[in-house]
Amino acid sequence: MSTPERDALEALHAVVDPELDEPITDLGFVRSLDVDGDAVTVHLRLPTSFCSPNFAYLMASDAKDALVALPWSRRVTVELDDHHDSDLINRGLAADAGYRGTFAHEAEESLDELRDTFRRKAHTAAMERVLTRLLRADRDRTEDDLHGVTLGDLPADDATAALLRRRAAIGLGDDPGLPVLVDPDGTPYPADEVPLRLRMARSTRISIEGNAHFCRGLLRTRYPDTPQEKAS
């Protein structure tokens, strides 16, 4: 049965850390959630006080947008705790000042540019995951064979669903005949570049996963009350 608390939590689950490409709820970044009638108050936390301010603002801003979009919410308060720019970020969120309005001359790039950068990295990592799974499932398949793999060749599993979501986020289609191994604009890589592009994509995926593991460890060290299942 749907409740306001469950709706709010599901909305927050759809918010991903821009750098780690995982829901902030799974990462343990939601410190508290309180629903009182049509008012929602959320406190967020991060693994360190010096996490990049633009990443922190992007996460907090996306969380507020997700909660404001709930049909029953009328008052939404999102606050970031224990960050060196908490006061600045929280004032900006409360005033709906936007990224540039919050950081003024310190805002070197727009949120859209920043978000696009991370969405492209997330797509690259998701693309590598499905292709590596294909290689492991079929030992006769080589990296060179991946040039001809299309979306329709992928199994109907969680990894494929994740790739399709990442493709949609950067404006790519989901037609079964579309190639899997493409650049962020949807252009297939030349056949002779496949091994190199796969290695580069693997490096991106390992970097994202490694950062997520590191941040979980830092978060649990900083906040020992973090539930174990969210910190492992």
Summary of the structure (lengths in Angstrom):
residues: 232
radius of gyration: 19.5
end to end distance: 29.3
largest distance: 59.3
contacts: 689
relative contact order: 0.12
helix: 57%
strand: 11%
